[in-house]
Amino acid sequence: MKRNTILTLGSGALMSLGLLVGVATMATADTSAAEAKAFLAAPGSISAAISAAETQSGGKAMSADFEEDGANAGMYEVEIVMPDGTVSEHLVNPADNSVKPAPAD
């Protein structure tokens, strides 16, 4: 009986800890409501932007991000890994999927 009680309490504690970690992770996410709204209003899709960047560069996308503010607002920034292992960033205009190198940070 004691063993079942301990197992139940331990399992409950672990599930609670997992829930707290999940909530904390979501609370620290850097996506704002304004960014989400701008992303939804953008023409095209992130998958089309990734495909355009891969096609033009000849590499493979490692990550993609929607730029909410700054000089590149409304564009996708796609990080590309080339076959030789080098990494470059490209900006994709979602209106026409045109690709250009991203300026150095």
C-alpha positions in Angstrom: 0.0 0.0 0.0 2.8 2.4 0.9 4.6 1.6 -2.3 1.5 2.4 -4.4 1.1 5.7 -2.6 4.7 6.7 -3.0 4.6 5.8 -6.8 1.4 7.8 -7.2 2.8 10.8 -5.4 6.1 10.6 -7.3 4.3 10.3 -10.7 2.1 13.3 -9.8 5.1 15.4 -8.8 7.0 14.5 -12.0 3.9 15.4 -14.1 3.5 18.7 -12.3 7.2 19.5 -12.8 6.9 18.8 -16.5 3.8 21.1 -16.7 5.6 23.9 -15.0 8.6 23.6 -17.3 6.3 23.7 -20.3 4.5 26.8 -19.1 7.8 28.5 -18.3 9.1 27.7 -21.8 6.0 29.1 -23.4 6.2 32.3 -21.2 9.7 33.0 -22.4 9.0 32.5 -26.1 10.0 35.5 -28.1 7.0 35.5 -30.4 4.8 38.5 -29.7 1.2 38.9 -30.7 2.2 41.6 -33.2 4.8 39.3 -34.8 2.2 36.6 -35.1 -0.3 39.0 -36.7 2.3 40.3 -39.2 3.3 36.7 -40.0 -0.4 35.7 -40.7 -0.8 38.8 -42.9 2.3 38.1 -45.0 1.7 36.7 -48.5 3.1 33.3 -49.4 4.3 30.7 -46.9 7.4 29.9 -44.9 7.8 26.6 -46.7 7.8 28.4 -50.1 10.5 30.8 -48.8 12.6 27.9 -47.6 12.3 26.2 -50.9 13.2 29.4 -52.8 16.3 29.9 -50.6 17.4 26.3 -51.0 16.9 26.4 -54.8 18.8 29.6 -55.3 21.7 28.8 -52.9 22.1 25.1 -53.7 22.2 24.4 -49.9 19.9 23.1 -47.3 17.8 25.2 -44.9 18.8 24.8 -41.2 16.4 27.4 -39.8 13.9 30.1 -40.9 12.6 33.1 -39.1 10.0 35.8 -39.9 11.5 39.2 -39.4 9.0 41.4 -37.5 10.9 44.7 -37.3 14.0 46.5 -38.5 15.1 47.0 -42.1 14.0 43.5 -43.1 10.6 43.6 -41.5 8.1 41.3 -43.3 10.7 39.1 -44.8 11.9 35.6 -44.0 15.5 35.0 -43.0 16.6 31.5 -43.9 19.8 30.1 -42.7 21.4 27.8 -45.3 24.1 25.2 -44.9 26.1 24.6 -48.1 27.5 21.2 -49.1 31.0 22.4 -48.0 29.7 23.1 -44.5 29.6 26.9 -44.7 26.6 28.7 -43.4 24.9 31.7 -44.9 21.8 33.7 -44.3 19.3 34.7 -47.0 16.4 37.1 -47.0 13.3 35.9 -48.9 10.5 38.4 -49.9 7.2 36.5 -49.3 5.4 38.5 -52.0 7.5 37.0 -54.9 9.9 34.6 -53.2 12.9 36.6 -54.4 16.1 35.7 -52.5 19.0 38.0 -51.6 21.9 37.5 -49.2 21.2 38.9 -45.7 23.4 41.7 -44.5 26.0 40.8 -41.9 24.8 41.2 -38.4 
